[in-house]
Amino acid sequence: MTINLHVNTSVSLLVCLLIAGWFVGLSEAQANCSTVTCYNGGTCNNYTASPPCLCPLPYIAPYCSAAADYCFTLQPDKGISELPVCLNGGNCTLTYTDPYFNCSCPNGYTGIRCNETVSTSEPVVSETTSPPDSSVIGIVIGAVCGGVAVIAGVTTVAVLIKTGKIPFPSSSVEPDSNEKQPEPPSNQSDNEDRQSSNRSQSNLSSSSSSSSLARSQFHQV
């Protein structure tokens, strides 16, 4: 019982010391944040006294004021386990977006690290005809639509004529309503004609009477 009591007491004391130490360290870290300035979006480390700032990539501690030189940094998470970062004579420059470096590759190479060769074979050009001009398409469509409209119109007129809904056009020429019609003879002309006819009849009667008188005188002689 005595041994167990001593063990339990020791464990409890150790736990208390660890907790006390953690609180002391946390207090010191929080006290340091009042005097620490972090740059480039870095935040003060409230959990431990070191490093003072937690920095976003590509910036590095202690105060996030400088960027890591990713051109000469191994990055196993990106498959960069050997240097230089840019292979085959590529020129490396730093960037501030992932992957935080850029490789300018010489002729014949490509890829993020200039680790891929460019194919020198000529690209296969597909032999495809170019699409027709839109104006030509518009003309063709317009001509087709116009022809269909004319055929439809002629067919409709023929059906209407056949069913008697519209009369068939006659070949006789209708008199023009605007053409001047002959005026009927006036009453004066009628009177003159009647007088002339009466005079003619009187002359004929006189001639007949003269002929009868002459024949009568001839017989008397």
C-alpha atoms as one frame of an Amber mdcrd trajectory, in Angstrom:
protein
   0.000   0.000   0.000   2.847   2.306   0.830   4.463   1.834  -2.588   1.241
   2.474  -4.443   0.640   5.590  -2.415   4.064   6.950  -3.282   3.570   6.151
  -6.997   0.203   7.810  -7.139   1.555  10.834  -5.366   4.474  11.128  -7.796
   2.243  10.853 -10.853  -0.135  13.442  -9.529   2.725  15.795  -8.760   4.156
  15.363 -12.281   0.822  16.068 -13.888   0.417  19.165 -11.789   3.852  20.400
 -12.759   3.161  19.846 -16.463  -0.108  21.688 -16.274   1.491  24.521 -14.361
   4.326  24.728 -16.855   1.924  24.799 -19.778  -0.012  27.651 -18.226   3.211
  29.514 -17.534   4.382  29.066 -21.131   1.001  30.107 -22.459   1.052  33.212
 -20.331   4.514  34.086 -21.581   3.480  33.531 -25.206   0.427  35.712 -24.819
   2.543  38.352 -23.142   4.995  38.262 -26.069   2.159  38.799 -28.627   1.658
  42.262 -27.242   5.145  43.213 -28.422   5.550  40.987 -31.523   4.811  42.232
 -35.058   4.147  39.604 -37.753   4.355  40.600 -41.437   2.791  39.389 -44.704
  -0.330  37.949 -43.099   1.469  36.146 -40.273  -0.218  35.689 -36.879   1.295
  35.711 -33.420   1.947  32.290 -31.904  -0.237  32.093 -28.780   0.638  28.487
 -28.025   4.413  28.469 -27.599   7.023  31.104 -27.092   8.909  30.059 -30.228
   8.534  30.826 -33.057   6.855  34.123 -32.341   4.857  34.152 -35.636   2.935
  31.551 -37.605   3.648  32.417 -41.262   1.722  31.607 -44.469   3.684  30.178
 -47.373   6.043  31.138 -48.851   7.035  33.338 -45.874   9.084  31.931 -43.025
   9.631  32.583 -39.321  10.471  34.254 -37.132   8.432  37.290 -38.292   7.222
  36.290 -41.801   9.217  39.152 -43.277  11.095  37.009 -45.816  10.081  34.329
 -48.280  11.711  30.949 -48.381  13.932  30.389 -51.383  11.971  27.543 -52.911
  14.387  27.444 -55.812  16.895  25.838 -53.444  14.574  24.094 -50.984  13.701
  20.413 -51.015   9.960  19.853 -51.165   9.193  16.146 -50.789   5.442  16.807
 -50.822   5.839  18.075 -54.423   8.226  15.318 -55.444  11.295  17.580 -55.223
  13.819  15.410 -53.412  16.910  16.674 -55.192  18.379  19.987 -56.254  18.327
  22.046 -58.374  14.593  22.500 -58.536  14.643  23.399 -62.257  16.278  20.657
 -64.310  17.980  20.621 -67.713  19.316  24.163 -67.385  16.002  25.768 -66.478
  16.047  29.194 -64.807  14.212  29.306 -61.442  12.406  32.383 -60.110  10.334
  32.776 -56.938   6.566  33.273 -57.005   4.047  33.914 -54.262   1.539  31.305
 -55.367   1.787  27.529 -55.163   4.251  25.922 -55.990   6.135  29.193 -55.143
   8.665  28.819 -57.951   8.646  29.070 -61.720  11.011  27.379 -64.147  11.816
  29.026 -67.494  12.758  26.079 -69.671  15.243  26.063 -72.582  14.215  24.948
 -76.045  13.229  21.326 -76.181  12.009  21.069 -72.577   8.764  21.786 -70.778
   6.963  20.966 -67.531   6.952  22.469 -64.029  10.627  21.535 -63.508  11.664
  21.394 -67.201  11.687  17.635 -66.815   9.669  16.850 -69.949  10.999  16.857
 -73.496   9.103  18.549 -76.292   8.191  16.284 -79.192   9.954  17.353 -82.409
   7.609  15.419 -84.700   5.399  17.513 -86.892   1.847  17.762 -85.622  -0.751
  15.934 -87.629  -3.003  18.421 -89.353  -6.476  17.076 -89.848  -7.712  17.563
 -93.394 -11.036  19.139 -92.650 -12.800  21.510 -94.929 -13.388  24.958 -93.610
 -16.985  25.739 -92.750 -18.891  27.667 -95.420 -19.231  31.374 -95.108 -22.271
  32.513 -93.158 -23.307  34.863 -95.974 -23.407  31.974 -98.461 -25.507  29.944
 -96.040 -27.885  32.885 -95.657 -28.299  33.244 -99.448 -28.990  29.521 -99.892
 -31.523  29.459 -97.061 -33.233  32.578 -98.435 -33.491  31.086-101.930 -34.920
  27.814-100.622 -37.458  29.585 -98.415 -38.475  31.889-101.283 -39.022  28.942
-103.638 -41.102  27.099-101.045 -43.229  30.223-100.479 -43.897  30.649-104.234
 -44.871  26.975-104.646 -47.161  27.162-101.622 -48.835  30.328-102.972 -49.452
  28.850-106.438 -50.822  25.623-104.933 -53.189  27.551-102.657 -54.562  29.656
-105.549 -55.092  26.537-107.677 -57.010  24.814-104.873 -59.208  27.874-104.310
 -60.010  28.120-108.038 -60.794  24.407-108.202 -63.141  24.564-105.225 -64.842
  27.682-106.601 -63.895  29.938-103.742 -62.394  32.396-106.202 -63.561  32.845
-109.878 -61.383  31.717-112.736 -60.017  34.765-114.587 -62.031  35.444-117.863
 -60.324  36.109-121.201 -62.931  38.727-122.289 -61.882  42.295-121.980 -64.045
  44.284-119.636 -64.771  47.863-120.729 -62.809  50.404-118.932 -64.987  52.286
-116.515 -62.880  55.362-117.118 -63.386  55.220-120.888 -65.745  57.933-122.173
 -69.058  56.454-123.328 -70.924  58.000-126.327 -73.537  60.491-125.260 -77.159
  59.773-126.249 -78.588  62.067-128.951 -80.250  65.168-127.670 -83.958  66.038
-128.217 -83.020  68.814-130.640 -81.360  66.321-132.985 -84.442  64.084-132.809
 -86.689  66.999-133.765 -84.459  67.960-136.678 -84.524  64.373-137.940 -88.304
  64.247-137.693 -88.705  67.566-139.605 -86.357  66.355-142.340 -88.316  63.110
-142.640 -91.612  65.014-142.855 -90.224  67.294-145.584 -89.069  64.260-147.555
 -92.495  62.680-147.289 -94.142  65.977-148.398 -91.860  66.187-151.398 -92.694
  62.622-152.330 -96.421  63.367-152.046 -96.055  66.470-154.226 -94.127  64.528
-156.826 -96.753  61.819-156.856 -99.540  64.368-157.281 -97.702  66.033-160.163
 -97.242  62.667-161.881-100.928  61.844-161.516-101.946  65.245-162.917 -99.651
  64.840-165.910-101.056  61.407-166.723-104.591  62.737-166.496-103.865  65.575
-168.923-102.188  63.146-171.331-105.264  60.948-171.471-107.518  63.938-172.104
-105.510  64.951-175.126
